[in-house]
């Protein structure tokens, strides 16, 4: 049993797996944050563009 515990402590396969899981979670978190920022800014840009187009259409219709 002692030999099993010593071998288990020396084995680094589990530690590498934990490192990959943590790194993958960090990448997914950054991707979600970037997607949210891009989505919000795109919606704001689309609303601004729609306002400008509506203003131009109103000006053209009144002439």
HELIX and SHEET records of a PDB file:
HELIX    1   1 UNK A    2  UNK A   10  1                                   9    
HELIX    2   2 UNK A   13  UNK A   62  1                                  50    
END                                                                             
